[in-house]
């Protein structure tokens, strides 16, 4: 071998057009899927919907994604590929308890009568556009893309640096410092404060963008760094004493802080309003919970037999084109079958894992992460992420997005775990039963949970309380 000449073998997933189509269909919501299929069918005469089928067409010629009765789940069905892309992390609501509002806080119809509106720009699209204009190396650009994809609707990196590291390719061998450097650069994109880890981080980076000569900027940064709780209570006098300044200066600093945007991503939330119909039903048969697909929400797409019969008579380019359309139609139907099977398998796995929730309510929710379901059904975590986003299940306790059933957990005295959803339900129950004249502090709530065997710190209780949009004890007392 000549000096300097090296050979290296790589294993890489090739995204064929068929696999790309399957991935796309899997991540679409019910309404988006219907619109997508209508558009595809308009351009392919070999496809037709069931209601458009010719009389006498057999059932085998029409694709029906689910029977009206609950099907048997076949756990040996493969989803066709390991799609190996990073997970979309679960979004966690961010509550800004300060009293200020902050600075940033369809189908095509008759063109003669209905305005044609441009599709709204999403937060991720807005950030990726800026990223494309920013000079970055290949490694940094990949890290930035993963961070942008992981942001929740408020613009926060809820999964933290560890979540980004877990989503990066292993051979990249990125360090915490490298990811943190890219994150800090993204924080200065528009809107400022994006990709922050928490509220303090978000407000701090926005204050840093002010001219250093801005009145009370430094005092505002001190308050954000360590005294947000006092500010939330509007305890100006105590703030002035702790920071050894006048109440007038504190009031001016508070006004500056309240001009900031605690949810920088919310202004670019372009999620359209959807009327939710469940994709899956959960029902109890005897002592067991079972699932079935909602037959009314599964597209019934089949081959147009009239056009299929013309293929044999066609010649030349017409025959070649029609055979290509037939192949594409079969790929699409196969992708729809795979989508339905995958949705059913994942829903069944979730329902079996969370049967206690269905029986007893939110306090019985178990900790559950994407990896556990992925391992059980033999799919990649990114597949589970796609199939649980904007897909809904109807249960006797209500209709929920499938991703609702995933949450991290904390340890319990008996060595088990309690999910964040269960702990939130316990906190809400304790607060609902408290004496309004003496509301429970976060420390008191933590101690009460500890007595119940849930090992949870005061800061964790505060985080869960804020996620529930419940004010602090001092604010509840004033409201009472």
N, C-alpha and C positions, 0 to 999 in steps of 0.2 A: 504494500500500500504506500502511495506517495506521501511524503511528509505534508501535514496540514490537511489531508483529505480525511474526512470523518463521515461515518454513516450512522444514522439514528432512525430507529423505528418508532412510529407514532401510531396510536390507536385513536381514531377520530370518528365521530358520528356524522355520516353524510345525510343532510336533510334533503331527501328527494321531494319532488313536488307533491307526491301523495302523502308523505309524512308531514310536510308543511301544512297541507290542507287538513289532515287529521288533528294536528295541534291547534290550528286556528278554530276549527269547529268545537273542539273541547272547551276552549276558554270563552266561547260566546255565551251570553245569557240567552234565555228562551226567546225573548223578543228579537235580539240581534240575529239569532240563528234563523228564525223565520224570515227576516228581511234578507239575509244572505242567501238562503235557498231560493227565495223568489227571484232574486237577481240572477243567480246562476241558471235557474230553469228558463228564464226569458231568453238566454243566449244559447240554450242547448235544446233543440227540438226533440231529442231522445228522452227528455225528462218531463214528467208531469206529476202533479199532486193528485192524491186519491180522489178528491172531489171533482177533478177534471177527467178522471179515467173513463174510457169508453165502456159502454154497457157490455156485460159478459166477461170483463177482465177477471182473471183468476186471482186469488189471494196471493199466490206465489209471485205474481208479477208486480205486486205493490209492496213497498217496504213499510211495515208498521213497526215502530221502534219498541212498543210495549203492548202486551195484552191487557185487557180490562181487568183481569184477575191478577193477583200477586204471583209473579213468576218465581221459579226456583233459581236461586243465585248459584251460578257455576263459578266456583273460585279457581278453576283451572284455566279460565279464559285469559289470554294474554292481551295486553293493550297494544301489542305490536312493536313496541320500541321503548328503550330507555331514553327519555327525552332530555335527560341531563342538563337542564337549565336551572339557574338559581330560583329558589322559592320566592314567591311574593309573600312577605311577612304579614302576619295579621296586624290589622290596624288597631291601635289603642287610642281612645279619645283623650285629648289633652284639655284639661279644664284650667282656665285662667281666672283665678278668684278675685282679681282686682276689679274695682267697680267701673273702671274706664272701659270703653269699647275698643280702643286701639285704632290705628290708622287704616288698617286694611281689612278692620273687621267688617229627524222625522221622515216621515215618509213624504215623498214628492207628490204633490197634488197638481191641480190645474194651474199652469204657469200664468194664466191670465188673472187669477184671483189670489193665489197664495204666494207670499214672498219666499224666495229661495235663500235661506240663511246659511252662511258658512258654518261648518262644523266648529264648535268651540275648541280652543286649544287647551289641552290638559296640562297639568303641572309638569309631568314628565316630558312632554313635548317641548314645553317652554324652556326647561332646563337643558335638554339635549341640544336644542338650537344654540344656546349660549355655549355649551360645551364644544360644539363644532367650531366655534369662533375663538376658542381658547387654545393657545399653544401648549400642548401637553405631550409627554412621551406616551408610547404605547401602553406601558404598565399603568401609568397614572390614569390614562383615558379609560382603561378597562375597570379600574377600581372606581372611578367616578361614575361610570355607567351602572355598576352594581349598586352603589349608594343611591343613585337617583331612582332606580327601580324599587328600592326597599323603602322609600319614603311613604308615610301614611298620608291621609287626606289633609291633615294639618301641616304637613311638610316636615314632620319630625322623623328622625332615624330611631324608631321605637325599639328595634332589635339591637341597637348599639354596635360598637366596633366588632364584637365577637360574631354577631350575625353576618356582618360583611365578610369577615375572614372565612367563615364557614361556607359562604356562597362562592368565594373565589376559587379558581382552579388550583388544585394542590401543587402543581408544578410551578405556579407563579411564586410561591414561597414569600408572600408579602408579610411585612412586619406590622405590628400595631402602630408604630410611629409613622410608617409610610401611609397607611390608611387614614390615620388621623390628620396628616398633612393635607391629603386630598380633600378630606371632609371640611377642614377649615377653609380651604380655597372655595369649595362649593357654598359655604355659608355666606360668602360675599357676592354670590350671584344674585340676580333679581328673581324673587323678592328676598331681601336681606334677612338672614336668620334661618334660611332653609337648611335642612340636614342637621339641625341642632339635636342634642341628646335630651335636653330637658328645658323647662321654662327659663331657668336662670341663664343657661347657655344661649338661648334664643335672644333674650333681652340684652345680654351683655354685648353680643356681636353687633346688634343694632345701635347700641349706645356708642360703640367704638367707631361707627361711621360718622358720628357727629363731629363737627369741628371742635378741637380741644378747647377753644375759647368759648364754647357754648355755656351759658350760665348754668351752674349746678350739675354739669355733666359728671364730674368726678364724684360728687355726693350721690348722684343717682346710681353710679356704678357700685358704690359702697353698699347702697340699699339692696340692689339686685344681688350682689355677692353673698350677703348674709342676713338681710333683714326683711325679706319679702313677706314673711308671716306677719310682722308688725305692720307693714304697709297694708296688707289685706285687711287688718283690723282697723285701719285708719287711725292708729294710735300715734298721732303726730308728736304729742308731748314726750312720750317715751322714746321715740326715735330721735328726737332732738337731744335728749339727755344722753342716750347711748353714743351718739355720733358727735356729741359736744359741739352742737351748732344751734342756730335759732330755729324756731318753729316756722318762720317765714321761709327760710332756706329749704327746710324739709318739704314744705308744701310745694315750693317751686320744683324741687327734684321729683316729687310724686307726680306732678303734672307732666313733667317730661317723660317719666316712665309710662304713664297712661296714654301717651301719644304713640307708643310703640305698638307693634302688631304681634300679639302672643300666638297667633295661628297663621303664619305667613303663607302656608299653602292653601288655606281655605278660599282665598280670593280667586284662585285658579281652579277650583274644584268644578270641573265641567261635567260631572256625572249627571246624566239626564234622569228625570223622574220616571220610574218604571212602576207599572201596576203589577204587583207580584202575584203570580199564580204558582203553586208548588210544582216542582218537577218530580217530586217523590212523595209518597205517602208512607207513614209509619203507623202500624196498627198492631193490636195485640190479639193473638190467636191462642186461647188457652193461657198458658203461663209464659209464652214466648212472644217477643217482639219481632215483627216481620216488616219488610219493605216491598213496595211495588212502584213502578213508574206510573206517573199520571198519563193515561193514554191520550187525554185531550191536549197534552202539551208536547207530545212527541210527533215530529213531522212525518207524514206518510208520503213518501216519494217513490215513484216507480218508473219503469220504462214504458215509453209510448210504443205500443206494439205495432201501430200503423207505420210509424217511421222505421221501426226495427225491420219490418218486412220489406221495406224499400231498399235496404242495404244490399241485398242479394241481386237486385235489378240494376243498381247503380254501376257506373263505369268511370274509369279514369280518376280525375281529381275529386269528383263528387263522392265516389266510393271511399276514397282515402279519407276525406274529411268526415264522412258519416261514421266510419269505423273509429276514428279518433274521438268523435263525440260520444260514441257508445262506450268506449273505454273509460273516458272521463266520467260518464254517468255511473258506470259500475264502481269506479273508485269512490265516488261521492257516497253512493249507497253503502259501500263497505265502511267508509269512515263514519257514517251515521250509526251503523250497527255497532261499531267499536265504541262510539261515544255513549250510546245507550247502555251497553254492557259495563263500561267503566263506571258510569254514574251509579248504576245499580249496585255494583260490587263495593264501591266506596261508601255509599249510603248504608248498605247492610253492615259493613264493618263498624261504621260510626255508631249506628243504632245499638249494636250488640255491646260496644264499649260503654255507651252512655245509657244503658237501659235503666240504671238507677235514677237518672234525671227524669226519664219519662215516667217512672213509677212514683217518685217522691218530690221532684221539683229541683230548682237550681242549687239548693244546699247539698244535693247528692251528686253534683257534677264531678266527674273524675278528671284528674290531669290527663291531657292528651296532646301529643305533638304529631306533626305530619309524618315523622319518621316511623312511628309505631304503626300507623295505618298503611304506610307505604310497604313496610316489611310484611304485613299480614296479607296484603292483596298482591304482592309481587310486582310493584310498580315503583317508579322513581318519585321522590318527594315533590318534584316540580309538577308531575302529573296530578298528584293529590291536591296541590295548591290550586291548579287550574280548575279541577272538577268541583272544588268546594267554594269557589268564588262566584257569587251571583247565581248560585243554584240553591233552590229552596226546598225544604221538606216540611210537610204538614204533619203535625202530631196532635194528640189530644190536648197538649199544653200550648198549642199555638203553632204558627208558621215561622220557621227560623232559616237563616242562611246556614248552609252546611258548615261554614267556617266558624260559626258561633260555638260549635261543640269542641273546639280546640282551645286549650289554655294551659299555661305553665302551672306548676304546683309548688307548694311548700310542704315541708315535712310535718308529720304529726307525732304525738307521743308514742303511738303504737308502732312506729316505724313505717307507716304508710305515707300517703300524700293527700293533700286537699287542693283542688283546682282554684285558680284565681276567681272563676265564676262562682264557685261555692262560697269562697270567703267573702266576696262582694255581697252575696245574698245574705250571709250571716250578719255582715256589718249593717246592711239596710234594715234587717229585722231588729237588730239591737237599737238602732237609731229611731225606728218607727215606734218602739216601745218605751223610749226614754222620757223622763220628766222634762217637758219643754222649758221649765224654769231652771233646770240644772242639766243641760245637755252634756252628753258624754264626750270627753276629749279624745283625741286619737290615742293617747297613752292609756286612757281608761278602756277604750275599745280593744286595744292590744292585750291588756291584762285579762279582759273578759274572754277573749279568744284563746289565750294561753290556758285559762282555767278549763276550757272545753277541749284542750289537747292540741290546739293549732299553734304551732310555734311561729309567731309572726311579730316583726318589729313595728315600732310606732311609725317609722317612715313608710313601711309597706302598707300599713293601714291608711295613712294619709294618701298614698298613691291610689289605692283602691277606692277610697271615698271620693277623691277628685274625679276618678273615672266614672263614678256614678252620678256626677254633677251635684253632689251633696255639699253644702257649705260647711265651713269649719264650725266648731262648737260655739265660738264667740259670735259668729254671724247668725247661727241658728238661735242663739239666745236673744240677740237684738231683734230678729224677725219675730220671735215669739212674744 
